[in-house]
Each structure stands twice: as structure tokens, then as C-alpha cells.
Amino acid sequence: MTEHAWRTSSYSGGSAETCVEVAPLADGGVLLRDTKDRGLPPLRYTAAEWSAFLHGVKDGEFDF
């Protein structure tokens, strides 16, 4: 089983119960998991999907 370098956002304020964690993959994709239940399988996103998401965040696409 491969170990991943999971990271949480610095904006989480140290509260691991309301965050997601992300782990980079060798192919440029990422794994994403909920910190409330780390036993569930993580979601996997390709490099293109992750890039599109990050651009959307930076452009305010998800602001409401």
C-alpha cells in the first residue's frame, strides 16, 4: 500500500474536523479525502480536473 503525503489548508485553523486533505500523485493528479472519515476511499482527480478546479477558485467561480 502506498503512503501519501496528505496536506490540509492553512486556512483550516488547525481544525481537522471540518476540512479536506489533498495528496499529490506522481502523474500530477490528486487524491482528496474528508478529515471526518479518513477510512473512506479518497476521490481521485486528474491533473486537468484539479487545474480547472484551482483556476475556478482563483477566478471566484465558487464565491457566493
C-alpha positions as CSV (number, residue, x, y, z in Angstrom):
1,M,0.0,0.0,0.0
2,T,1.4,3.4,-1.0
3,E,1.5,6.1,1.6
4,H,0.5,9.6,0.5
5,A,1.7,13.0,1.8
6,W,-1.7,14.4,2.9
7,R,-2.0,18.1,3.5
8,T,-4.7,20.3,4.9
9,S,-5.2,24.0,4.1
10,S,-3.5,26.6,6.4
11,Y,-7.0,28.3,6.3
12,S,-8.5,25.4,8.3
13,G,-7.3,26.9,11.5
14,G,-6.0,23.6,12.8
15,S,-9.5,22.1,13.0
16,A,-9.1,18.7,11.2
17,E,-12.8,18.0,11.6
18,T,-14.1,20.5,9.1
19,C,-11.6,20.1,6.3
20,V,-10.5,18.1,3.4
21,E,-7.0,16.8,2.8
22,V,-5.2,16.6,-0.5
23,A,-2.3,14.4,-1.6
24,P,-0.4,14.9,-4.8
25,L,0.1,12.0,-7.2
26,A,3.1,11.3,-9.4
27,D,1.1,11.8,-12.6
28,G,0.1,15.4,-11.5
29,G,-3.4,14.3,-10.2
30,V,-4.5,14.5,-6.6
31,L,-6.4,12.5,-4.1
32,L,-8.9,14.3,-1.9
33,R,-10.5,13.0,1.3
34,D,-12.7,14.2,4.1
35,T,-11.0,14.5,7.5
36,K,-14.1,13.5,9.3
37,D,-13.8,9.9,8.0
38,R,-10.4,9.1,6.7
39,G,-11.4,5.5,6.4
40,L,-13.5,6.2,3.3
41,P,-11.8,5.9,-0.1
42,P,-10.4,9.2,-1.4
43,L,-11.7,10.9,-4.5
44,R,-9.2,10.9,-7.4
45,Y,-8.8,13.8,-9.8
46,T,-6.7,14.1,-12.9
47,A,-4.2,16.9,-13.3
48,A,-6.6,18.6,-15.8
49,E,-9.5,18.3,-13.4
50,W,-7.6,19.7,-10.5
51,S,-6.1,22.5,-12.5
52,A,-9.6,23.5,-13.7
53,F,-10.9,23.5,-10.1
54,L,-8.0,25.6,-8.9
55,H,-8.5,28.1,-11.7
56,G,-12.2,28.3,-10.8
57,V,-11.4,29.0,-7.2
58,K,-8.9,31.7,-8.1
59,D,-11.3,33.3,-10.5
60,G,-14.1,33.4,-7.9
61,E,-16.3,31.0,-9.7
62,F,-17.5,29.4,-6.5
63,D,-17.9,32.6,-4.5
64,F,-21.5,33.4,-3.4
